[in-house]
Amino acid sequence: MSTIGHVKLARFLAKFQRDYHGVELEVSEASVQELKNRLEQGDLDLAVLNPLEGLGAAFRVHDLYSERYVVVFAPDHRLASLNAIKLVDLSQEPYVDRLSCEMRDLVMGACRERNVSLYARFRSEREDWIQSMVLARIGFAFMPEYSVTSPELLQRPLIEPAVARTVSLASIPGRPYSPATAAMVRAAQTFDWPG
């Protein structure tokens, strides 16, 4: 998924490459639905994704790590002095909308329940554009904490309600793993996914 933070995953892949010299990896991005389809068709051995509503019995899922959703904004934002951000604190704030976020509907539903009004001044499916527009002071954004790559952005946990997701490794049950795929699954299950 394009919304999975690459820094945390890159650390795992680097260790995997050091431990398994002969294995070549190919990483591609796609939506959850496309990843599910490619797994079912045998075009992918494994997918890293957020199972959100569960993938059902058609998939074997190994949870890798959980991450909170944070509010990201430019250093001089009026909320910079807060240690955490309540959803109601954001009503009427300029907003940068992450269209590819699989948690977007959940967050927008929480806004409706709390009468929090957001107007997106910029929308994009690309994570790099979202962070660049936030840094350019177009507005704030909701992001998974490990997806924030710009060190210049401030981030604060979203509270009331707290939102989190689980990042998992998915495969097809009953489909035999190749030796390389089996090694990848074992390595993912034993990796110390630091916070």
C-alpha positions in Angstrom: 0.0 0.0 0.0 1.2 3.5 -0.8 0.3 4.7 2.7 2.7 2.3 4.4 5.7 4.3 5.7 8.8 3.2 3.8 11.4 3.9 6.6 10.2 1.2 9.0 9.8 -1.3 6.2 13.2 -0.4 4.6 14.9 -1.3 7.9 13.3 -4.7 7.8 14.1 -5.2 4.1 17.8 -4.2 4.6 18.2 -6.7 7.5 16.5 -9.4 5.4 18.9 -8.7 2.5 21.9 -9.0 4.8 20.6 -12.3 6.3 19.5 -13.8 2.9 22.0 -12.8 0.3 20.6 -14.7 -2.6 17.0 -13.5 -2.4 15.9 -10.7 -4.8 13.0 -8.5 -3.8 10.6 -6.5 -5.8 8.4 -3.9 -4.1 5.4 -2.4 -5.8 2.5 -0.2 -4.6 -1.2 -0.7 -5.1 -4.5 -0.3 -3.4 -5.7 -2.9 -0.9 -8.2 -4.2 -3.5 -5.5 -4.6 -6.1 -3.1 -6.3 -3.7 -5.9 -8.7 -2.7 -6.6 -9.5 -6.4 -2.9 -9.9 -7.2 -2.5 -12.3 -4.2 -5.5 -14.3 -5.3 -4.2 -14.6 -8.9 -0.8 -15.7 -7.7 0.9 -12.5 -9.1 2.2 -11.7 -5.6 3.6 -14.0 -2.9 3.1 -11.5 0.0 1.5 -8.1 0.6 2.1 -5.5 3.3 -1.2 -3.8 4.1 -3.7 -2.8 6.7 -6.4 -5.5 6.9 -8.8 -2.9 8.3 -12.1 -4.8 8.1 -10.3 -8.2 8.0 -9.5 -10.0 4.8 -11.6 -13.1 5.7 -10.6 -16.7 5.5 -9.2 -16.2 2.0 -6.0 -14.7 3.4 -3.4 -15.6 6.0 -2.5 -12.5 8.0 0.5 -11.9 10.2 0.4 -8.6 12.1 3.7 -6.8 12.0 3.2 -3.6 14.0 0.6 -1.0 15.0 0.8 2.7 14.6 -1.2 5.7 15.8 -2.6 8.4 13.5 -1.1 11.8 14.1 -1.8 15.3 13.1 1.0 16.9 11.1 1.5 20.6 10.6 4.2 23.2 9.9 6.4 24.3 12.8 4.6 27.7 13.3 1.1 26.3 13.4 -1.2 27.6 16.1 -1.5 24.1 17.6 2.3 23.5 17.9 2.3 24.1 21.6 -0.1 21.2 22.3 1.2 17.7 23.2 -1.8 16.0 21.6 -4.6 17.1 19.3 -8.3 16.5 19.9 -10.4 16.2 16.8 -12.6 19.1 17.9 -9.4 21.3 18.0 -9.2 20.9 14.2 -12.7 22.2 13.3 -12.5 24.9 10.7 -8.7 24.4 10.3 -7.3 24.3 6.7 -6.9 20.6 5.8 -4.8 18.6 3.4 -6.7 15.5 2.3 -4.9 12.2 1.8 -7.1 10.5 -0.8 -5.3 7.2 -0.7 -5.7 6.7 3.0 -7.6 3.5 3.8 -8.6 5.0 7.2 -10.0 8.2 5.6 -13.7 7.1 5.8 -13.3 6.2 9.5 -11.7 9.6 10.3 -14.3 11.5 8.3 -17.0 9.6 10.1 -15.6 10.6 13.4 -15.6 14.2 12.2 -19.3 14.0 11.3 -20.2 12.4 14.7 -18.5 15.3 16.6 -19.6 18.0 14.2 -16.1 18.8 13.2 -16.1 20.7 10.0 -13.1 20.2 7.7 -12.6 21.8 4.3 -9.8 20.4 2.2 -7.7 23.1 0.6 -5.6 20.5 -1.2 -6.2 16.8 -2.1 -3.7 14.2 -3.4 -3.1 10.4 -3.4 0.6 11.0 -3.1 2.2 11.0 0.3 5.1 13.2 -0.7 2.7 15.9 -2.0 0.7 15.8 1.1 3.7 16.4 3.3 5.1 19.1 1.0 1.7 21.0 1.1 1.5 20.7 4.9 5.1 22.1 5.1 4.1 24.9 2.7 1.4 25.8 5.3 -1.6 24.9 3.1 -3.1 23.1 6.1 -2.7 20.1 8.5 -3.0 16.4 7.6 -3.9 13.2 9.4 -1.1 10.6 8.8 0.0 7.3 10.2 2.9 8.1 12.5 5.5 6.0 10.7 4.6 7.5 7.3 5.8 10.9 8.2 9.1 11.3 6.4 9.7 15.1 6.5 11.8 15.9 9.6 10.6 19.5 9.4 7.0 18.6 10.1 5.6 18.6 13.6 3.4 15.7 14.6 1.1 15.2 17.5 -1.0 12.2 18.4 -4.7 12.4 17.5 -6.8 11.9 20.6 -10.5 12.0 21.3 -10.8 9.8 19.3 -7.5 8.0 19.1 -7.1 6.3 15.7 -4.6 3.5 15.0 -4.0 0.9 12.4 -2.3 -2.4 12.2 0.2 -3.1 9.4 0.2 -6.8 8.4 1.8 -9.3 6.0 -0.8 -11.1 4.0 -0.6 -14.3 1.9 -3.0 -17.0 0.6 -3.5 -19.9 3.0 -2.8 -23.3 1.6 -0.5 -22.0 -1.1 2.9 -23.4 -0.6 5.6 -20.8 0.1 8.8 -20.8 -2.0 11.9 -21.1 0.1 12.5 -17.3 -0.3 8.9 -16.5 0.6 9.1 -18.7 3.7 12.3 -17.0 4.8 10.6 -13.6 4.3 7.6 -14.6 6.5 9.8 -16.1 9.2 12.0 -13.0 9.2 8.9 -10.7 9.4 7.5 -12.6 12.3 10.8 -12.4 14.3 11.9 -8.9 13.4 12.0 -6.3 16.2 9.7 -3.7 14.6 10.9 -0.7 16.7 8.5 2.1 17.5 
